[in-house]
């Protein structure tokens, strides 16, 4: 699915859409593995490989039978990890590398999941006694 951008760091997702991301860990100089965490969702790990992801070849090696369900995944140094999740939790959700210094390098993003149509697919309103900003 094409994810529209909001600025440079946030992506808006339609409620209940299927999202597939390929997290690329290839580097030109010294690199490291990256533990990537997504708040608000668990995702399926569809595949992991070395080198640059090949969109024509690598999806044929995805695990479509019993992919692991996780909320944090290892992206190998000089490799890639493909994940898939359903955007069925409205709200604003942070995805980031668990190494703090890597977030300062831009290894983070925000997903804004729109409300769905039914009452149980919408964000709850703030409580009446919530203090204003």
C-alpha angles and dihedrals in degrees: 000000000000110000114209114227125235105197111317103301108040131070123197115221128193114237113268094008119143112242125197120187130184110206108205118204100179114133137181097216132035103318133179140212115274127218102209118197129193119201119215098021146060115219137197118248101225099179147339127206146158127254124017118336112256108210091199098048112021100061088064087068095053118127101243095163105061112351114181116259111223143147095213125044137186116240106198124231106262092008147079142243124204119208133181132196140162114244094227100134111080117217143062115309130187124220117189149148110265091228104092095213090055091061088060086055090058100263094141139076141174128235118205109200113200122227119268124227102258122073092246090054095059134083112259115247116252114272114267092243094053109127116239120247 
